[in-house]
Amino acid sequence: MSAFLADARETVAPRRGGKDGLLPPLLVALTAVTGLVDAFSYLVLGHVFVANMTGNVVFLAFALAGVGGFSVLASLLALGCFALGALVTGRLGRSLAGRRELLLGVTAAIQAVIVAEAVTMTALAASPVQTGLRYALIAVLAAALGAQNATARKLAVPDLTTTVLTLTITGIAADHAWAGATGARVARRLISIAAMLAGALVGAVLVLHAHIVYPLAIALVVLAAVALTGMARSRSRSRSPESAM
């Protein structure tokens, strides 16, 4: 139990001087953003995800097979724009190598700008969302989440990919003491799952019972907070006596 609590503390409130700094809680926040945005995309934009590309590959297969409610174009658009966002941010990651919190802050800032545009478009949209606007929202949101995924991959904080939970869930079982392993990082993995679940739940409730723009608005606030925190943390590190030595 003490190891579990220590792992949870290091994930949500890491100690000063820790290996990953403030990256774990910031990545947990972005995991919640994934849930919010995917809830919006699936429920408002049709049967398509803008973050979960594994799901889109399956949806593409359904569409090709003629299953109703799935779109070949929507799935391909999401996959392509996600890859484009990852490509651009991959170049950014190499230019900011060694400045991990700044990389996360800049990526979140880029995402915030994109999501702000999506919020504006959605707030002014008719209901249901028209086809042209639906595809535009799929494109920009998938690009934003592709950027997030590429940055999380570059940062390589264990079990905090922000968009993929398959390996996280596998790790809970495969690394459990019952499997003869140490059971390390169970708390972090559960926090990651809970963050996405909470984001998706809140997003779905808001879409169904409030207004479709609210999940994106909350995601925008979280992204802005992550961007400001990451940049401020990077600036404070660059000014610290240790960084000057």
C-alpha positions in Angstrom: 0.0 0.0 0.0 2.8 2.4 0.8 4.3 1.8 -2.7 0.9 2.4 -4.3 0.5 5.7 -2.4 4.0 6.8 -3.3 3.4 6.1 -6.9 0.2 8.0 -6.9 1.9 11.0 -5.2 4.7 11.0 -7.7 2.1 11.1 -10.5 -0.2 13.9 -9.3 2.2 15.8 -7.0 5.8 14.9 -7.8 8.5 15.8 -5.4 10.8 18.7 -6.2 13.8 17.6 -8.2 12.1 14.4 -9.5 13.3 12.9 -12.8 10.2 14.1 -14.8 9.5 17.3 -12.9 5.9 18.4 -13.3 5.4 16.4 -16.5 3.3 13.5 -14.9 0.4 15.7 -13.6 0.5 17.7 -16.8 0.2 14.6 -18.9 -2.6 13.3 -16.7 -4.4 16.6 -17.5 -3.9 16.0 -21.2 -5.2 12.5 -20.8 -8.5 14.0 -19.6 -8.4 16.3 -22.6 -8.3 13.2 -24.8 -11.5 11.9 -23.2 -13.3 15.2 -23.5 -12.4 15.6 -27.2 -13.0 12.0 -28.2 -16.4 12.1 -26.6 -17.2 15.3 -28.6 -16.0 13.8 -31.9 -17.8 10.5 -31.5 -21.1 11.9 -30.4 -21.2 15.1 -32.4 -19.1 14.4 -35.5 -20.3 10.9 -36.2 -18.6 7.6 -35.5 -15.1 8.9 -35.6 -12.3 9.5 -33.0 -9.8 12.3 -33.2 -7.4 10.8 -30.7 -7.9 7.0 -30.7 -6.5 6.0 -34.0 -6.8 2.3 -33.3 -10.6 2.9 -33.1 -10.5 4.8 -36.4 -8.7 1.9 -38.2 -11.5 -0.4 -37.0 -14.2 2.2 -38.0 -12.6 2.4 -41.4 -12.9 -1.3 -41.9 -16.6 -1.1 -40.8 -17.2 1.7 -43.3 -15.6 -0.3 -46.1 -17.8 -3.3 -45.2 -20.9 -1.1 -45.6 -21.8 -0.9 -41.9 -24.2 2.0 -41.4 -23.1 5.1 -39.5 -19.5 4.9 -40.4 -17.7 7.1 -42.9 -14.6 6.1 -45.0 -13.8 9.8 -45.6 -14.2 10.8 -41.9 -11.9 7.9 -40.7 -9.3 8.6 -43.4 -9.4 12.4 -42.7 -8.9 11.8 -39.0 -6.0 9.4 -39.6 -4.3 11.7 -42.1 -4.6 14.9 -40.0 -3.5 13.0 -36.9 -0.4 11.9 -38.7 0.2 15.4 -40.0 0.0 16.9 -36.5 2.4 14.2 -35.2 4.8 15.0 -38.1 5.0 18.7 -37.4 5.4 18.3 -33.7 8.0 15.6 -34.2 10.2 18.2 -35.9 9.5 20.6 -33.0 10.5 17.9 -30.5 13.9 17.6 -32.1 14.4 21.4 -32.0 13.6 21.5 -28.3 15.5 18.3 -27.4 16.5 18.5 -23.7 13.8 21.1 -22.8 11.0 18.7 -22.0 8.7 21.1 -20.1 9.0 23.8 -22.7 8.2 21.2 -25.4 5.1 20.2 -23.6 4.1 23.9 -23.0 4.6 24.9 -26.6 2.7 21.8 -27.8 -0.2 22.5 -25.5 -0.2 26.2 -26.6 -0.5 25.1 -30.2 -3.3 22.7 -29.3 -5.0 25.5 -27.4 -5.0 27.8 -30.5 -6.5 25.0 -32.6 -9.1 24.0 -30.0 -10.1 27.7 -29.6 -10.9 27.8 -33.3 -12.9 24.6 -32.9 -14.8 26.1 -30.0 -15.7 29.2 -32.1 -16.8 27.1 -35.0 -18.9 24.8 -32.8 -20.5 27.6 -30.8 -21.7 29.2 -34.1 -22.8 25.9 -35.7 -26.3 24.8 -36.3 -27.5 21.6 -34.8 -26.9 19.0 -36.1 -23.4 20.1 -37.4 -23.4 20.5 -41.1 -21.2 18.1 -43.2 -18.5 20.7 -44.3 -18.0 21.9 -40.7 -18.0 18.4 -39.4 -15.1 17.5 -41.6 -13.3 20.7 -40.7 -13.6 19.9 -37.0 -12.4 16.4 -37.5 -9.3 17.7 -39.4 -8.2 20.4 -36.9 -8.9 18.3 -33.7 -7.2 15.2 -35.1 -4.1 17.4 -35.9 -4.1 18.8 -32.4 -4.3 15.3 -30.8 -1.6 14.0 -33.2 0.6 16.8 -31.9 -0.1 15.8 -28.3 0.6 12.2 -29.0 3.9 12.9 -30.7 5.0 15.1 -27.8 4.0 12.5 -25.2 6.0 9.9 -27.1 9.0 12.2 -27.2 8.8 12.9 -23.5 8.5 9.2 -22.8 7.1 9.4 -19.3 6.3 5.8 -18.4 2.6 4.9 -18.7 1.4 8.4 -19.6 0.9 8.4 -23.3 -2.2 10.6 -23.0 -4.1 8.9 -25.9 -3.6 5.2 -25.7 -4.6 2.9 -22.8 -4.2 -0.6 -24.3 -0.7 -1.0 -23.0 -1.5 0.7 -19.8 -4.3 -1.8 -19.0 -2.0 -4.6 -20.1 0.7 -3.4 -17.8 -1.6 -3.5 -14.8 -2.3 -7.2 -15.3 1.0 -8.4 -16.7 3.0 -6.6 -14.0 0.8 -7.6 -11.2 2.2 -9.6 -8.3 -0.2 -12.4 -9.2 1.7 -12.6 -12.5 5.0 -12.9 -10.6 6.0 -9.3 -11.2 6.6 -6.4 -8.8 3.3 -4.6 -9.5 5.1 -1.3 -10.1 3.3 1.8 -11.3 -0.2 0.4 -10.7 -1.3 3.7 -9.2 0.0 5.8 -12.1 -1.7 3.5 -14.6 -5.0 3.6 -12.8 -4.8 7.4 -12.6 -4.2 7.5 -16.3 -7.3 5.3 -17.0 -9.4 7.3 -14.5 -8.4 10.6 -16.2 -9.5 9.5 -19.6 -12.7 7.9 -18.2 -13.5 11.1 -16.4 -12.9 13.3 -19.4 -15.0 11.1 -21.6 -17.8 10.8 -19.0 -17.9 14.6 -18.5 -17.8 15.2 -22.3 -20.6 12.8 -23.0 -22.9 14.2 -20.2 -22.3 17.8 -21.5 -23.0 16.8 -25.1 -26.2 15.0 -24.2 -27.6 17.2 -21.5 -26.0 20.7 -21.9 -24.4 22.1 -25.1 -22.0 20.4 -27.6 -19.4 23.1 -27.2 -18.8 22.6 -23.5 -16.4 19.6 -23.8 -14.2 21.6 -26.1 -14.4 24.7 -23.9 -13.2 22.7 -20.9 -10.5 21.1 -23.0 -9.3 24.6 -24.0 -9.1 25.7 -20.4 -7.0 22.6 -19.5 -4.7 23.1 -22.5 -4.1 26.7 -21.6 -3.3 25.8 -18.1 -0.9 23.1 -19.2 0.8 25.5 -21.7 1.3 28.2 -19.1 2.6 25.8 -16.5 5.0 24.1 -18.8 6.4 27.3 -20.1 6.7 28.9 -16.7 8.4 25.8 -15.3 10.8 25.8 -18.2 11.6 29.5 -17.6 12.2 29.0 -13.9 14.6 26.1 -14.6 16.6 28.1 -17.1 17.0 30.9 -14.5 17.9 28.5 -11.6 21.5 28.5 -10.4 21.8 24.8 -11.3 21.1 25.5 -15.0 23.7 28.2 -15.1 26.4 25.8 -13.9 
